[in-house]
Amino acid sequence: MVHAERERERKFSVDEAYEPPDLSDLVRVRADGTDVLVTTYFDTPDLRLWRQGAVLRRRTGGPDAGWHLKLAVLPAEEGPAGTRVRDEIRFPPSADEAADTPPAALLDLIRVLLADQGVGPYGCLRTERMRSTLLRPDGTELAELADDRVTVEPRPGPGTGPGTGPGTGPGTTSAMVTHFRELEVEDRAGARDAAEVLDAVAERLHSAGAGSAVGSKATRLLGDPQALGPLVPPVPELTPDSPARSAVQAYLTTYFGALRREDLRVRLAAQDSVHQFRVATRRLRAGLRAFRPLLEPGWGDELNAELRWLAHTFAPLRDTEVQRERLLARADRLPDPDLAGRVREFLGRRLDRELADAWDAATRVLASERYLALHERLRAAAWAPRTLPGPRDRCGDVLPPLANDAWRRLDKAARSLGTKQPDAVWHRARIRAKRARYTAEACAPALGKPAARLAKRLSRLTDLLGEHQDAVVAAETLTRQATTGRVPVVTAYWLGVMHEQERAEAGRARAAFPAVWADVRRPKFRNWLTEGL
């Protein structure tokens, strides 16, 4: 499995006459020598990767020779002022690979960004890099300081034919600098105390005449991505007076972006990625359902059907993840440590096998043409949702009735709930609660605090009903595991004990429901549903 590494770096623009200052009172400095790096950048003819915050390159020379994929599209933590934080995936060079052919496994990671378009060399940068390592007093590494002298070298390839090389390509100008120098400080520690030291280093470099770099090295070659035009529209700002069509577009754009981001994280097996992938899918479906009266007949339904296929495909993977974590934790709480270990080993072996099968099914979906086509349909929907003429009316008039419709369905389901009702009835109420919450959240960017307050209250309800559903599914899973195949008698007994514990958890959720529901349905949180804004 491929994993991304978090890259934290600060760049400084300097001229040829710049003399680096003495840093010895701040850090120990170890000179590591000089490398000559040749970095070739790859992209599609229309620079799809660059326009979506991704960089694909192949480097020769230096300690990090090989293929690099840099992704600004993954969620990144906030860095100190002036720090660029990105994820970088590295593939070491292979003796049998073609120099101009990225590894297939690397291209698979960015399949939805490429939309199956081919990539080729766009140009390269030749860098003479003087490397130094900044060390703590105890000798541990803080950062690498690189002094780079860079030459931009055009290469034939997509977008670099006559009149389109560096300096004349998309988003560039004929005045593009072909020689430049910059300093780069890459954080190796990632600790808070390291940030303080590196702040002091950055201040010292600035005091000696280093300026903040305008853009990355890739910008010098590929141009300003903003000037090229986005492949996904920006999310429009909304107010109650905005046309309702803008609310539809904002919602689809927001959660299409989330789905695209989580696609990459799922392929990297990042923590919580499957959960967030399903959340993005579910929210897209909820938005299409909530805005259905505003959409052309059939258009949203067809898109929703494809999203339902995707959600159902990933459901076993996410459900197994949740149940594995939940049940192994419950096994750990059994009274006898030896017994707990045996039950945990039994459940872990069974659920790991189910998890592997679910991953295989999900991987096949991610590789399918149907899935890729869904992404392109969603991208087109984000640019131009097919709405009816009425959605030009203001959000303050159009959206509250849609949220009220979802609320009324929830209210009907909630009023029918009782502690003796079947699990399926409680599950249907959970689905209605989620739809009401997602609809309120869809309205919040335009309608502000009233919609946001209701959505927050509804999140308490969905969390409670979600806990009920998790306990019900856990109990069912334990029954299935205890009655399938050969199960040691003692293990089966304790699986039964755990089953009763899960049913008790479900009972506690049912008992807590009336108080939570009474708070959620207070009139002050939902007056806007009928009065408008």
N, C-alpha and C positions, 0 to 999 in steps of 0.2 A: 504494500500500500504506500502511495506517495503522500508525503506530508509537507506542508508549507512551513517555512521559517519566517518569523516576524523580523523585518528589517527596519531599524531606526537609524536615520542618518541626517546630518546637517551638511549643507553645501554652501560654499563661499566662492564668490567670483573674485579673482585676483589678476593683476597684470604680470607681465614677464619680469618686471623689476622688483616684484614683491619679495620681501625677506621674512620668512616665518619667525615669529618672536620666540624668545626663550620661555619655555614652559616648565622648567625644572623645579620651580617653587610650588607648582600645582600638581604635577605628576612626574613619574619617571618616564623617560622617553627612550625606547629601544629602536634603533634603526634596523630595518629588515631588508634593505636593498631596493633595487629598481627592477621593474618588470616592463616588458613591452606587450601590451594587450591589443588584440585585434578583435573587435566586437561587431558582428554582422547582425543587423536587425531584419526580422522577417515579418511580413504582414500580407494581407490581401491587396489587390489593386486599389481598392477604395479605403484602405487603412481601417478596416473594421475593428481590429484589436485596439489600435491606438485610440480610436474614437470612443472606446468603451473602457478605457482605463487599464489596458493590459499591454505588456511589452513582451515580445518573444525575441530572444537573441541567442546567438552562438558565440562563445568567446574562446579564443586560443591565447595561451600564455598566462602566467600567473597561477596562484594556488586554486582559483575557482574556475579553471577551464572547463568547458562543457556547455550544455544548453541551460538557459535560464528563462523562467517565466515569472514576470513580476505582475502582481495583481493589485490594483488599487480598488478593485470591485468587491473584494472581501471586506467584511467589517473590520476596522482597525481601531485599536485603542487610541485615545487622545495622547499625543506626545507633547513635550515641552514646546514652547514657542520656537518656531523655525525648524522643528523636527519633522521630517517626512517619515510616515509610518506606512509600510507596505508589506505584503506577503511575497516571498520569493520561493520558487520551487526550482530545484536544481537537478538536472540529469547529467551524470558524468559522461565524458566523451567515450564513444565506442569505436573500436578500430574498424569495424565492418560497416559503419553507417556512412551514408553519403553526406558530404559536407553541407549540401544545400537541402537536406531532407530532415526536418525535425522528427524525433521519435514518435511513433504512432501513439504511445501511451500519453505523451505530452499533449498531442493534438486532441486526444479524447477528452482531456480535462476542459478544453475550451471549445467544445463542439458547438454549443449553442451560441457562443460569441461569433464563431466563424460561419455558422449556417451552411456548413459543408462547402464553403469556398476554399480554394487552394491558397497556400501561402508560398512566397518566394522571397529572395533577398531584396531588400529595399535600399540598402546602403550600409556603410560601416564606419566606425570610429577607430582610429589608431591612437592608442594612449600610451605615453611614457609615464609610468606611475612610480613615484618614490614612496615606499611604504614605511610607516613607523607605527609601533604599538605603544599606546599610552597605558601605563601600569600603575596600580596602587603601590604604596610603600612596601606591602608584603609580597609584591610580584605578581599578583593576579591581574588579569587583563581588564581594562576599562573600555578601550575603544581602539579602532584603527584610524590613524591619520594618513590620508593619501594626498599627495601633491601631484596632480594630473596635468600633463600638457597634451592636449587633444587636437587631432587633425580629422576633419570630416572628409571622408572619401566616398564619392558616389560609386554605386555598383549598378550594373544592368539588372533589371528585374521588374516586378510589378510596380508601376507608378514611377519608374525611373528611366523611362525611355527618353527620346529627344524632347527637350523642353520640360521634363518633369523630374529631373534629378534634384539633389539637395540645392536649395536656393531658388528652385522654380516649381517644386512639387506642390501637391495640395496643401494649402494652409501655410506655405512658406513664401518668402520673398527673395528676390534676386540679391538682396543685400545681406543674406545670411552669412554669419561669420564662419570661416572654414578652419580657423586656428583659434584656440582659446585655452585658458588655464583656469583650473579651479581646485579648491581644497575640499576634501570630503572627510567628515568625522563620522564613523559608523560605531554606534553603541554596541559593545560586546557584553555588557553586564545587565542592563535593563533594570537596575535597582534604583531606588529613590536617591540614595546617597551618591550614586554614580551620576545621576542627572545634575546634582548640584555642582559636582566637579566639572562636568562637561559644559555646564552653563558658564563657569569661570573660564574654561578653555576657549569657548566661543567668544566671550567678551574680550579676551586677550587677542584673539585673531582679528576681531573687528577693530580693536584699538590700533593694531599694526597696519590697518588699511584694507583688510578684507571686507568685501561687500557681500550682501545676501545674493545668492545665485537666483537669476530670474526664472529658470526652469531646469529640468533635468537635461542630461546629455542628449537623451533621445529627442528632446524638443528641438535641439540644434539641427538634427537631421530630418525629423519627420514633420516639424512645424507645430504650430499651436493647435491642439485638438479642438479647441472651442471654435476656431476659424473654419474647421472642416465641416461643422454641423453635426449635431448628435444623431445617433441611430435610434434613440428613445427620447421622446419629448420630455422637457422639464415639467415638473409638477406645477400646475397653475396655482396661483394664490387665489383663495376663495373668501367671499363675504356673503352675507344673506342676500345681497343684491346681485351676485353673480348668476349667470344663466345656469340652469340645472345641468345642462350638457357639460359644463366645465367640471361640475362635481363628479359626473360619471368618468370623465377623462382623468381627473386627478386620482380617483380611486384605482382605476385600472392601471395607470402609470405607476403608482406607488407599489402595488402588490405584484405587478409584473416584474418590477425591479427587484423586489424581495425574492420572487421565485428564481430569477436569473442568478442572483447572488447565492442563494441556497443550493442551486444546482451545482455550482463549483464546490461548495463546502461538503455536499454529500459525496461527490466524487473523490474528495480528499479525506472522507471519513472523519470530518471535524466534529468536535463535541457538540451535541444537541442539533446537528444539522438536519437529521431526518425529521425531528420534531418541527423545526422552523420551516422546512420545506413543505410539510403537510399544512402548517398554519397558513403559509402563503397561498397554497392551493385552496384551502378552505375559505379563506377570505375573498379570493377572486370569485369563487362560486357564490358566496354570500352576497357580494356586491352585484353580480349579475342577476341574482334572484331579487334583491331589494329594488334594483333599478329597472326591473323587467317592464313596468308600465311605461317607461320612458324610451324603451328600445324598439327597434323595428321587429315585428313579429318573426320569430324563428331564429333571428341572428344570435341573440344572447343564449337561447336555448341550445343551439348547436354547439356553441363554445362551452357552455356549461356541461354538456354531455361529455365532451372530451376531458374537461377538468375532473368530472366524476370518475371517468376511467382511470385517470392518473391517481386520484386520491385513493380509489379502491385498490389499485396496484400496490401502493405504498403502505396501506393500512396494516397488513400483517407484519411488516418490518417494524413500524413504530409501536404497534401493540406488543410485539414480542420484546422490544427494548424495554418498554415500561414494565411489563410483567416480570422480566428477568431481574431488573433492578429491585423491584418491590418485593418479590418473593425471596430472593437471596437475603435481602435485609431482614425479612421476617424470620427466615430460618436461623439467622445469626442470633436472634433473640430467644431461641428455644432454651429451656432451663439447663440442659446438660451440654457442655462444649463438644464432647465427642459425638453426641447425637446430632447436634447442630451441624457439625462438619459433614457427617454422612448424608443428612438431608440436603444440605447445600450442594454437595458433590453430585447427588442424584439429579436435583433440579437443574444445576448448572450444565450437566452433560446433555440432558434432554433439550433444554431451552437454547443452548449454544447451537445444537444441530438445527433447530427450527429457525434460529436467527440466521445461520449460514444459508439455508434454503431461501429465506425471505430476501437476503442480500442478493442472491443470484437472480431472483425474479426482478428485483428493482434495477439491477445492472442491465439486464436485457432491455428493460423499458427505456433506460437512459440512452441506450445505443440504437433505439428504433427510429425509423423515419417518421413514424406517427408522432412520437414525442417531439422531434425536431420541428415538424410541421406545426404542432401546437404552439411552440414558442414564437414562430413567425406569425401565426394568426393573432396571438396576444400582442405582439409588437405592433401589428397593423391596427389592432383595436385600440391600443394606447394612443396612436396618432390620430385615428379618426373613428371613434365609436359611432356606430350606426344608430343614431337616436331619431325619434320622431320630431316633427316641428315643434310640438308643445314644450320640450325641454329647453327652449330658449327663454322660458319664463324664469323668474328669479327663484333662487334656492329657498329663500325664506317662505315662499308660498308652496313650492312643489315638494320639498323634502319631508316636512313634518307629517303629511298624510301617509307617506311611505313607511316612516318609522312607526306611526300609529297602527298601521296594518300589522306589522310584525309584533307590536306590543299586544294587540288584541288576541292574536293567536297564542302568544305565551300566556296571557291572562286566563284564557279558556283552559289551556293544558294544566296550569298551576292550580286552578280551583278544583280540578278533579283529583289531585294527588291526595293520597292517604297512606298511612304507614303500612296498610295491608295490600296496597295495590301491587300488581306484578311488576317485576323489574323492567319489562318492556315499556310500561306506561311511564315510569320514571325516566327512562332513556329518551322517550319521545319528548318529554318536557325539557330535558337537557338540550335536545336539538333546537326546540323552539326558543329556549333562553339564549342559545348561542346566536341564532339568527337575529333575535331582537338586539342583542348586544352589538353584533357586527354592523347592523343597520344604523344604530345610534352612532357608532364610531365612524361610519361612512359619512354621516351628516355633520360630524363635529368640525371638520376643517372649514365648512361654510357657516355653520350655525353657532359655533363657539361653545361657551360654557354650559348652556342648558343641555345640549346633546352629550357633551363630554361628561357631565355629572351623572346623567342617566346611564351612560355606558360604564362608568366606574362602579355604580351600584350593581349593575347587571353582571359585572365581572365577579363580584362576590357570590352571586347566585350560580354562575357557571362553574366557578371553582368548587362550590359545595356539591353541585350535581355531578361534576367531573370526578370528584373523590368517590361519590356513590358508585358511579359507573366503573371506576378502576377497581373498587372492592368487589363488585359483582363479577367482573371479568376475571379477577384474580381467583375468586372462589370457583368459578367454572374451570379455570386452568388447572387448579389443584385437583378437582374431581377428575378431569381428563387424564392428568398425569398419574393419579392413583389407580385408575382403572384401565390403563393401556399398557400392554406388554407385561413383562415380569417385574413385579415390584416387591421388595422385601417387606415382610409383614410389619416390622417395627416402623419402617419408613412410611408405609401406607397409613399406619395409625397416626403418625405425626403430621402427615399431609392432611388427614382429617381434622386434626386439632387446628392446623393453620386455616383450613377451610372455615371452621366455625369462627375463628378470629376475624376473618375477612367479612363474613356475614354480619358480625357484630359491628364492624366499621361501617358497613352499609346502613345498619340500623341507626347508628349515631348520626349519620348524615341525614337520614329521614327525620329524625327527631329534631334536628337543628333547622330544618327547612322552614317551618312556619314563621319563626322569628326573622329569618333573613328575608323571606318573601314580604313580610309586613313592612320591613324597612324599605325594600326596593320599590314597592308600589305606592309609597306616600305621594300624594298629589303634587307636592312641590317639585318633585323630580320629573314629572311628566305632563305638566300643564301645557308646555309648548307643543305637545303632540297634536292638540286640537285647537290651540289658539294661534299657532303660527308665530313667525318672527319677522 
